[in-house]
Amino acid sequence: MASEELILLVNTGAAYSWIPRKLLEKLEVKPTSTARFKTIKGDIVVREMGYAFAEYEGETAPTTIVFADEGDALVFGLHGLESL
C-alpha cells in the first residue's frame, strides 16, 4: 500500500480531513461520495469524499477524507482524531 507523510493543521472544528486531490489520486484513493460544505466565507462548495488510513505514532485507523481542491485549507479533522 502506498503512503505519504504529511504535516497538517489539526482542526477540531472540521469534521473531516481535507487532503489535496492530486495526492489522493497519486495514492489511488477513490472517491465514494460527494458532499456540500459551507466555507468560512459562507460559500457552498461541493467536494468528493473517500476513505484512507491515517497513522500517527504507530497507531493506524481509517478515516473519512475530503478531496481538497487548490486553494482549500488542508487540515486533519475531528473524525481522524477520534479514529486514532
URQUI-V506566 format. One record per backbone hydrogen bond with DSSP energy under -0.5 kcal/mol. CO is the residue of the C=O (numbers start at 1). NH is the residue of the N-H. Records with the same first field share a line. If there is no record, write none. Layout:
CO->NH / NH
This chain:
6->8
9->11 / 76
11->14 / 78
13->15
14->78
15->79
17->19 / 66
18->75
19->68
20->24
21->25
22->26
23->27
24->29
25->28
30->51
33->49
35->47
37->39 / 45
39->42
43->39 / 45
45->37
47->35
48->67
49->32 / 33
50->65
52->63
54->61
56->59
59->56
61->54
63->52
64->17
65->50
66->19 / 68
68->21
69->72
73->75
74->9
75->18 / 77
76->11
77->81
78->82
79->83
80->84
